[in-house]
Amino acid sequence: MPSSRPAERRSRATALALAFAGAALLGTLGCQAPATESAPPLPAARATSATPGTETKPTPKTPPKAQTKDQRQPRGQAQGKGKLGIADGAVPEGTTVFDDKVPAVGKLDPALLEALREAAGDAEQDGVEFVVNSGWRSTAYQNQLLREAIEKYGSEAEARRWVATPEKSQHVSGDAVDLGPAKATMWLAEHGADYGLCQIYDNEPWHYELRPDADDRGCPARYDDPTEDPRMN
């Protein structure tokens, strides 16, 4: 019979080879580095209604429209109280002695208006402008101003120091004008008599009337206030 040793040797060699292979595999696994910690999750993005990549800007406010001269509140006319308007003698801001279309100017006595315009033309050469704050007034407007003055000063006697009755008012007759600014009244204090334009009351340096002979004799003495004026009594 043939010997069985060679077969045994082959079986033994195969077993040894498998043993060495298993040992090598275990050694390889034992030398691997431990697993690293996973990175913490990123924070969730904040919710927004804007489109990604765009910046939300506030809606700009629409600027108010500029008012024209006719839209501005007339002097002496309070807003929201149903006051009388330009047709009764209220004066738009910035009115001059050359604004014929404004009744407060256009309805002044022609001789007074001529003197005012002559003086205003000469004053302009000195850099001074005449602004009309009040001129001709209707009877209704004068009555309104008198009522407001009584309410403001507490009595008719005190109010009459500033506002005449419609029957006596030189504004209602078109014979008086209230001028500004201060540079204009200062100019008239020095030159007004040359044009017959005179301040009448100490308490109203803006109130001017025509005295045609003032260029020869000078302006008459002023009253402290309208209550001393014989014309007002």
C-alpha positions as CSV (number, residue, x, y, z in Angstrom):
1,M,0.0,0.0,0.0
2,P,1.3,3.5,-0.6
3,S,2.3,5.6,2.4
4,S,-0.2,8.2,3.8
5,R,2.5,10.6,5.3
6,P,2.6,12.9,2.3
7,A,-1.1,13.6,2.6
8,E,-0.8,14.1,6.3
9,R,2.0,16.6,5.8
10,R,-0.1,18.5,3.2
11,S,-3.1,18.7,5.7
12,R,-0.8,19.8,8.5
13,A,0.7,22.5,6.2
14,T,-2.7,23.7,5.2
15,A,-3.8,24.0,8.8
16,L,-0.7,25.9,9.7
17,A,-1.2,28.3,6.8
18,L,-4.8,29.0,7.9
19,A,-3.7,29.6,11.5
20,F,-1.0,32.1,10.4
21,A,-3.5,33.9,8.1
22,G,-6.1,34.2,11.0
23,A,-3.4,35.6,13.3
24,A,-2.3,38.1,10.8
25,L,-5.9,39.3,10.3
26,L,-6.5,39.7,14.1
27,G,-3.2,41.7,14.4
28,T,-4.3,44.0,11.6
29,L,-7.6,44.7,13.3
30,G,-6.0,45.3,16.6
31,C,-3.6,48.0,15.2
32,Q,-6.3,50.2,13.7
33,A,-6.9,53.7,15.2
34,P,-10.0,54.2,17.3
35,A,-13.0,55.9,15.5
36,T,-13.0,59.8,15.8
37,E,-16.0,61.7,17.2
38,S,-18.4,63.1,14.7
39,A,-18.6,67.0,14.3
40,P,-21.6,68.6,16.0
41,P,-24.4,69.5,13.6
42,L,-24.5,73.0,12.2
43,P,-27.2,75.3,13.7
44,A,-30.4,75.6,11.7
45,A,-30.7,78.8,9.6
46,R,-33.2,81.4,10.9
47,A,-36.4,81.6,8.9
48,T,-36.8,84.7,6.8
49,S,-39.4,85.9,4.3
50,A,-36.8,87.6,2.2
51,T,-35.4,86.0,-0.9
52,P,-32.0,84.4,-0.2
53,G,-29.1,86.6,-1.1
54,T,-31.2,89.8,-1.0
55,E,-31.4,92.6,1.7
56,T,-34.8,93.8,3.0
57,K,-35.0,97.6,2.9
58,P,-37.6,99.8,4.5
59,T,-40.1,101.4,2.2
60,P,-39.1,105.1,1.8
61,K,-41.7,107.7,2.8
62,T,-43.1,109.8,0.0
63,P,-42.0,113.4,0.6
64,P,-44.7,116.0,0.9
65,K,-45.5,118.0,-2.2
66,A,-44.4,121.6,-2.3
67,Q,-47.3,124.1,-2.0
68,T,-47.9,126.7,-4.5
69,K,-48.5,130.3,-3.5
70,D,-52.3,129.9,-3.9
71,Q,-52.3,126.8,-1.7
72,R,-50.5,128.3,1.3
73,Q,-52.5,129.4,4.3
74,P,-53.3,133.1,4.0
75,R,-52.2,135.4,6.9
76,G,-55.0,136.0,9.4
77,Q,-56.9,132.9,8.3
78,A,-56.7,130.0,10.9
79,Q,-56.9,126.5,9.5
80,G,-59.9,124.2,10.0
81,K,-62.2,126.9,11.4
82,G,-64.2,128.0,8.4
83,K,-62.4,131.3,8.2
84,L,-63.0,133.9,5.5
85,G,-60.5,133.7,2.7
86,I,-58.5,135.7,0.1
87,A,-61.5,137.3,-1.5
88,D,-62.3,139.0,1.9
89,G,-58.7,140.3,2.4
90,A,-56.7,137.4,3.8
91,V,-53.2,137.6,2.3
92,P,-51.2,134.6,0.9
93,E,-47.6,134.3,2.2
94,G,-45.1,136.3,0.3
95,T,-47.5,138.9,-1.2
96,T,-45.9,142.1,-2.4
97,V,-47.3,145.5,-3.3
98,F,-47.1,144.5,-6.9
99,D,-49.6,141.6,-6.6
100,D,-52.7,143.1,-8.2
101,K,-54.6,139.8,-8.3
102,V,-54.7,139.6,-4.5
103,P,-57.7,141.7,-3.4
104,A,-55.9,142.9,-0.3
105,V,-53.5,144.7,-2.6
106,G,-55.7,145.4,-5.7
107,K,-58.4,147.1,-3.7
108,L,-56.2,149.5,-1.9
109,D,-56.7,153.2,-2.6
110,P,-54.9,153.9,-5.9
111,A,-52.9,156.9,-4.5
112,L,-51.7,154.8,-1.6
113,L,-50.8,151.9,-3.9
114,E,-48.9,154.2,-6.3
115,A,-46.8,155.6,-3.4
116,L,-46.2,152.1,-2.0
117,R,-44.9,150.8,-5.4
118,E,-42.7,153.9,-5.9
119,A,-41.2,153.4,-2.5
120,A,-40.8,149.6,-2.9
121,G,-39.0,150.1,-6.2
122,D,-36.4,152.4,-4.5
123,A,-36.1,150.2,-1.5
124,E,-35.3,147.2,-3.7
125,Q,-32.1,149.0,-4.8
126,D,-31.1,148.9,-1.1
127,G,-31.9,145.2,-0.9
128,V,-35.2,145.7,0.9
129,E,-38.5,144.1,-0.1
130,F,-41.9,145.2,1.0
131,V,-44.2,142.2,2.0
132,V,-47.9,142.9,2.5
133,N,-49.2,141.3,5.7
134,S,-52.6,142.9,5.4
135,G,-54.2,145.6,3.2
136,W,-57.8,146.0,2.2
137,R,-60.4,143.9,4.2
138,S,-64.0,143.2,3.7
139,T,-66.5,144.2,6.5
140,A,-67.0,140.5,7.3
141,Y,-63.3,140.0,7.6
142,Q,-62.8,143.0,9.9
143,N,-65.7,141.8,12.1
144,Q,-64.1,138.5,12.4
145,L,-60.7,140.0,13.4
146,L,-62.4,142.1,16.0
147,R,-64.2,139.1,17.5
148,E,-60.9,137.2,17.6
149,A,-59.2,140.2,19.3
150,I,-61.9,140.4,22.0
151,E,-61.5,136.7,22.7
152,K,-57.7,137.1,22.8
153,Y,-57.5,140.2,25.0
154,G,-60.6,139.6,27.1
155,S,-62.5,142.8,26.5
156,E,-63.6,145.0,23.6
157,A,-61.8,148.0,25.1
158,E,-58.4,146.2,25.0
159,A,-59.2,144.7,21.6
160,R,-59.9,148.2,20.1
161,R,-56.2,149.1,20.8
162,W,-55.4,146.7,18.0
163,V,-58.5,146.2,15.8
164,A,-61.0,148.9,14.8
165,T,-64.7,148.3,14.1
166,P,-65.5,147.9,10.4
167,E,-67.2,151.4,10.3
168,K,-63.9,153.0,11.4
169,S,-61.3,150.8,10.0
170,Q,-58.9,152.3,7.5
171,H,-58.3,148.8,6.1
172,V,-61.9,148.4,5.1
173,S,-61.8,151.7,3.2
174,G,-58.5,150.6,1.6
175,D,-56.5,153.4,3.1
176,A,-54.1,151.4,5.3
177,V,-51.6,148.6,4.8
178,D,-49.6,146.5,7.2
179,L,-46.0,145.9,5.9
180,G,-43.1,143.7,6.8
181,P,-40.4,142.5,7.5
182,A,-38.6,144.6,10.0
183,K,-36.1,145.8,7.4
184,A,-39.0,147.3,5.4
185,T,-40.4,149.2,8.3
186,M,-37.0,150.4,9.3
187,W,-36.4,151.6,5.7
188,L,-39.8,153.4,5.7
189,A,-39.0,155.0,9.1
190,E,-36.2,156.8,7.4
191,H,-37.5,157.4,3.9
192,G,-41.3,156.9,4.1
193,A,-42.2,160.6,4.4
194,D,-40.5,161.2,1.0
195,Y,-43.4,159.2,-0.5
196,G,-46.1,160.3,1.9
197,L,-46.1,157.0,3.7
198,C,-46.4,157.4,7.5
199,Q,-46.6,155.2,10.5
200,I,-49.7,156.3,12.4
201,Y,-49.5,154.3,15.8
202,D,-46.6,153.7,18.1
203,N,-47.9,150.2,19.0
204,E,-48.2,149.2,15.3
205,P,-44.9,150.0,13.5
206,W,-46.1,147.9,10.5
207,H,-49.3,150.0,9.9
208,Y,-48.9,152.7,7.2
209,E,-51.2,155.3,5.7
210,L,-50.8,157.9,3.0
211,R,-50.2,161.6,4.1
212,P,-49.6,163.4,0.8
213,D,-48.1,166.5,2.4
214,A,-45.5,164.5,4.4
215,D,-42.8,165.1,1.9
216,D,-42.9,168.8,2.7
217,R,-44.0,168.8,6.4
218,G,-42.9,165.4,7.5
219,C,-45.2,162.8,9.0
220,P,-47.6,163.9,11.8
221,A,-47.1,163.0,15.4
222,R,-48.1,159.3,16.1
223,Y,-50.8,158.1,18.4
224,D,-49.9,155.7,21.2
225,D,-52.6,153.3,19.7
226,P,-55.8,153.5,17.7
227,T,-58.0,154.4,20.8
228,E,-56.3,157.9,20.8
229,D,-57.1,158.4,17.1
230,P,-60.2,160.8,16.8
231,R,-61.2,158.9,13.7
232,M,-61.8,155.7,15.7
233,N,-64.2,157.4,18.1
